[in-house]
Amino acid sequence: MIGYICEPLGNQHDRTHFDCGVSVLNDYLAKYAKQDVKRKASAVFVLVNRDDPKRILGFYTLCATSVELSELPEEVIRKLPRYPEIPAILIGRLARDMNSPGVGQLLLADAIARCVRVASEIAASMIVVDSKGDAATRFYAKFGFISLPKLTDRMFFPMQTAEKL
Ligand SMILES: CC(C)(COP(=O)(O)OP(=O)(O)OC[C@H]1O[C@@H](n2cnc3c(N)ncnc32)[C@H](O)[C@@H]1OP(=O)(O)O)[C@@H](O)C(=O)NCCC(=O)NCCS
């Protein structure tokens, strides 16, 4: 990520001018992200340019979650332990500013790399995303995320596959 830094959201970042085109995500960053961080509901990471470190180009959130074993496709279940709930990390939100097209894949790559690092200390078998709409589903599918058969807006990516990337 030459020229960019992905770091935890902090007081130095300007949250008010971010515009990804989706008002619920803009509002989340401007009004709720700091509270979520404080209350440990989500960790929020922002992408900035090294030359302009206050301006947020994109952000994503991570938190712990679980997936019911029965929600997963049969071929995936075969490779997993038979517990009713499978531990996972949720990329709950991911968005880039409309003036920074092309950084979506940087955000996703950074989020996946962070999930792999975290899962080496606190096990999680899956990375899960809430895709929020057809365009987002196509974006995540391009990188190998698979829709859950019963919950099409929720997609998953096996941690073992992420480790190999
Ligand atoms: C989804 C989003 C993050 C993609 O960001 P981006 O900067 O446009 O993505 P990139 O340019 O890095 O795209 C990487 C690849 O995905 C593809 N892609 C991006 N959006 C796509 C879409 N809607 N449908 C299909 N492919 C898409 C790109 O074509 C590119 O492929 P290529 O390298 O073969 O050209 C961005 O559009 C966004 O922030 N949208 C609003 C918020 C949102 O919907 N977030 C997701 C759910 S929380």
The ligand as an SDF file (V2000), in Angstrom:
LIG
                    3D

 48 50  0  0  0  0  0  0  0  0999 V2000
  -17.9590   -1.3650   -2.8690 C   0  0  0  0  0  0  0  0  0  0  0  0
  -16.8000   -0.3470   -2.8960 C   0  0  0  0  0  0  0  0  0  0  0  0
  -16.0350   -0.4110   -1.5940 C   0  0  0  0  0  0  0  0  0  0  0  0
  -15.8640   -0.7180   -4.0670 C   0  0  0  0  0  0  0  0  0  0  0  0
  -14.7960    0.2320   -4.0270 O   0  0  0  0  0  0  0  0  0  0  0  0
  -13.9510    0.5740   -5.3560 P   0  0  0  0  0  0  0  0  0  0  0  0
  -12.8680    1.4930   -4.9500 O   0  0  0  0  0  0  0  0  0  0  0  0
  -14.8850    0.9900   -6.4220 O   0  0  0  0  0  0  0  0  0  0  0  0
  -13.4080   -0.8390   -5.7080 O   0  0  0  0  0  0  0  0  0  0  0  0
  -12.1050   -1.1480   -6.5720 P   0  0  0  0  0  0  0  0  0  0  0  0
  -12.0150   -0.1860   -7.7130 O   0  0  0  0  0  0  0  0  0  0  0  0
  -10.9500   -1.2930   -5.6660 O   0  0  0  0  0  0  0  0  0  0  0  0
  -12.5990   -2.5330   -7.1430 O   0  0  0  0  0  0  0  0  0  0  0  0
  -11.8770   -3.7060   -7.1010 C   0  0  0  0  0  0  0  0  0  0  0  0
  -12.4740   -4.6130   -8.1150 C   0  0  0  0  0  0  0  0  0  0  0  0
  -13.8650   -4.8310   -7.7960 O   0  0  0  0  0  0  0  0  0  0  0  0
  -14.6440   -4.4600   -8.9060 C   0  0  0  0  0  0  0  0  0  0  0  0
  -15.8610   -3.8340   -8.4500 N   0  0  0  0  0  0  0  0  0  0  0  0
  -15.9840   -2.7340   -7.6730 C   0  0  0  0  0  0  0  0  0  0  0  0
  -17.2950   -2.4570   -7.4900 N   0  0  0  0  0  0  0  0  0  0  0  0
  -17.9760   -3.3910   -8.1900 C   0  0  0  0  0  0  0  0  0  0  0  0
  -19.3480   -3.6250   -8.4230 C   0  0  0  0  0  0  0  0  0  0  0  0
  -20.3010   -2.8360   -7.9210 N   0  0  0  0  0  0  0  0  0  0  0  0
  -19.7010   -4.6890   -9.1860 N   0  0  0  0  0  0  0  0  0  0  0  0
  -18.7570   -5.4990   -9.7200 C   0  0  0  0  0  0  0  0  0  0  0  0
  -17.4200   -5.3200   -9.5540 N   0  0  0  0  0  0  0  0  0  0  0  0
  -17.0520   -4.2740   -8.7950 C   0  0  0  0  0  0  0  0  0  0  0  0
  -13.8130   -3.4830   -9.7110 C   0  0  0  0  0  0  0  0  0  0  0  0
  -14.1910   -3.4870  -11.0670 O   0  0  0  0  0  0  0  0  0  0  0  0
  -12.4230   -4.0130   -9.5150 C   0  0  0  0  0  0  0  0  0  0  0  0
  -12.1500   -5.0640  -10.4050 O   0  0  0  0  0  0  0  0  0  0  0  0
  -10.9250   -4.9510  -11.4720 P   0  0  0  0  0  0  0  0  0  0  0  0
   -9.6900   -4.7880  -10.6210 O   0  0  0  0  0  0  0  0  0  0  0  0
  -10.9830   -6.2450  -12.2040 O   0  0  0  0  0  0  0  0  0  0  0  0
  -11.2540   -3.7600  -12.2710 O   0  0  0  0  0  0  0  0  0  0  0  0
  -17.3130    1.1040   -3.1870 C   0  0  0  0  0  0  0  0  0  0  0  0
  -18.0750    1.1110   -4.3520 O   0  0  0  0  0  0  0  0  0  0  0  0
  -18.1210    1.7080   -2.0480 C   0  0  0  0  0  0  0  0  0  0  0  0
  -17.5670    2.2430   -1.0940 O   0  0  0  0  0  0  0  0  0  0  0  0
  -19.4640    1.6480   -2.1830 N   0  0  0  0  0  0  0  0  0  0  0  0
  -20.3530    2.2570   -1.2090 C   0  0  0  0  0  0  0  0  0  0  0  0
  -20.3780    1.5090    0.1100 C   0  0  0  0  0  0  0  0  0  0  0  0
  -20.7180    0.0410   -0.0310 C   0  0  0  0  0  0  0  0  0  0  0  0
  -21.6270   -0.3510   -0.7610 O   0  0  0  0  0  0  0  0  0  0  0  0
  -19.9670   -0.7910    0.7150 N   0  0  0  0  0  0  0  0  0  0  0  0
  -20.1150   -2.2510    0.7430 C   0  0  0  0  0  0  0  0  0  0  0  0
  -21.0740   -2.7620    1.7700 C   0  0  0  0  0  0  0  0  0  0  0  0
  -20.8490   -2.1650    3.4170 S   0  0  0  0  0  0  0  0  0  0  0  0
  1  2  1  0
  2  3  1  0
  2  4  1  0
  2 36  1  0
  4  5  1  0
  5  6  1  0
  6  7  2  0
  6  8  1  0
  6  9  1  0
  9 10  1  0
 10 11  2  0
 10 12  1  0
 10 13  1  0
 13 14  1  0
 14 15  1  0
 15 16  1  0
 15 30  1  0
 16 17  1  0
 17 18  1  0
 17 28  1  0
 18 19  1  0
 18 27  1  0
 19 20  2  0
 20 21  1  0
 21 22  1  0
 21 27  2  0
 22 23  1  0
 22 24  2  0
 24 25  1  0
 25 26  2  0
 26 27  1  0
 28 29  1  0
 28 30  1  0
 30 31  1  0
 31 32  1  0
 32 33  2  0
 32 34  1  0
 32 35  1  0
 36 37  1  0
 36 38  1  0
 38 39  2  0
 38 40  1  0
 40 41  1  0
 41 42  1  0
 42 43  1  0
 43 44  2  0
 43 45  1  0
 45 46  1  0
 46 47  1  0
 47 48  1  0
M  END
$$$$
